[in-house]
Amino acid sequence: MLKRVSILLMVSILISLLGFTSGVLAQDATEVDFMTFSGSGSNLEYLNQMKEEFEKENPEIKINIMTVGYEDYFVNLQTKIAGGMAPDVYELNYENFVTYAKKNVLKELDTVIDQNEFDKSQLNEKALNAFQINDNQYGLPFSFSNVVMFYNEELFDQAGVDYPDSDWKWDDSLAAAKQIRDLGQHIYGIYQPVTFWEFYKMVEQNGGSIIDEQKKEFVINSPQNIKTLEYMIDRVQESNVMPTEAQLSGMQDWDLFKSGRVGMIVTGIWAFPDFAKNIDFEWDIAVEPGNTQKATHFFANGLVMNKKTDKSSEAFKWMSFLSASKEAAEIRVESGWELPAITDQEILSDYTEITPPENRKAVFESLNYLVTPPVIEQFAEMSDIINQQIQAARDGLKTPAEALNEAQTQLESTIEIN
């Protein structure tokens, strides 16, 4: 009996010791603070799944996730940075990444990458390079989305027009749009918003730019840019293959496409889940046509490190896991939460096999032509000025040349590029 009690006592002591040791280990784990806007809403579920997978593999690191709505995110972040309370790792969209890098608050990552023997070939080269400044790496891609051209196969069939392919140019899409427009009074050929975001990309498709190559002067009223805006406006006012604001009558572009009333729409791949669920006609996608060259949107969110963090190794492990790990990538693909910028063909092939659309490979083909917006410190002011002027042209209040000349004057008098 005494022997049995002794054995039970020893077991109890061992259990207590193991519990104590476990508690010490948990307390000694390095805590990494991560601030994000992507984790808001339903996506927080997927982000927590990534955290769980990471902490299983790295029990010595504990991740503290802080989520802030996008509307309040940057005010909150700037306050933390100014107060010396910046998180170890945080999320930035591309436009703000450049601004924060210029403020000298981000840690340069090349040394940390080497120390951790991180294989950069795991990531799409263009996506990775988007988070460089002067050839130095200051961030890793967290996720990306891009824009393609969606098309209604049934309207193309009715108009007797071949489906779009990656060789199409502006003239091809305009010709198809005109034939589809002829199908009926309330049927339109194409919808592509006349906004800054579409304009800067289409300028690139026509060999133009918003800022000169030396990044010192605005060149928004160049001949190529005027021609680009004329093309965009003529689709609304002259051929009317694209509806005016009055013809839309408040209908949103996605609803126009889902109702079967427009042959083509240029929009983001984030429309896939909605269209797959709510469209009862056959549709597919193609790489967006260009003119003198192709250019496609690239919307990216990046992961950056606080320059003053004293946990650079642990912080980088978390960053690289979110950016390049198979586990995180699979969670993204399965959930439909944007796309990982990885090169793992096995995971990417799983994505391309999901239908509709049949031609999901166009998503990755578009990466060969990505362009990023001209980013300056006064980005919001620049985009507002351009938006106001090109929309005045869209509504017939100014000619394209008048609108861009006025934009040039306002930009030069209001904004210093350097």
Sequence and secondary structure as in RCSB ss.txt:
>XXXX:A:sequence
MLKRVSILLMVSILISLLGFTSGVLAQDATEVDFMTFSGSGSNLEYLNQMKEEFEKENPEIKINIMTVGYEDYFV
NLQTKIAGGMAPDVYELNYENFVTYAKKNVLKELDTVIDQNEFDKSQLNEKALNAFQINDNQYGLPFSFSNVVMF
YNEELFDQAGVDYPDSDWKWDDSLAAAKQIRDLGQHIYGIYQPVTFWEFYKMVEQNGGSIIDEQKKEFVINSPQN
IKTLEYMIDRVQESNVMPTEAQLSGMQDWDLFKSGRVGMIVTGIWAFPDFAKNIDFEWDIAVEPGNTQKATHFFA
NGLVMNKKTDKSSEAFKWMSFLSASKEAAEIRVESGWELPAITDQEILSDYTEITPPENRKAVFESLNYLVTPPV
IEQFAEMSDIINQQIQAARDGLKTPAEALNEAQTQLESTIEIN
>XXXX:A:secstr
 HHHHHHHHHHHHHHHHHHHHHHHHHHHSEEEEEEESTTSTTHHHHHHHHHHHHHHH TTEEEEEEE  HHHHHH
HHHHHHHTT   SEEEEEHHHHHHHHHTT B   HHHHHHTT  GGGB HHHHHTTEETTEE  EEEEEEEEEEE
EEHHHHHHHT     TT BHHHHHHHHHHHHTT TT EEEE   SHHHHHHHHHHTT  SB TTSSSB TTSHHH
HHHHHHHHHHHHTS  S  HHHHTT  HHHHHHTT EEEEEEEGGGHHHHHHH  S EEEE   BSSS  EEEEE
EEEEEBTT S HHHHHHHHHHHHH HHHHHHHHHHT SB  B  HHHHHHHHTS SSTTTHHHHHGGGGEE    
 TTHHHHHHHHHHHHHHHHTTSS HHHHHHHHHHHHHHH    
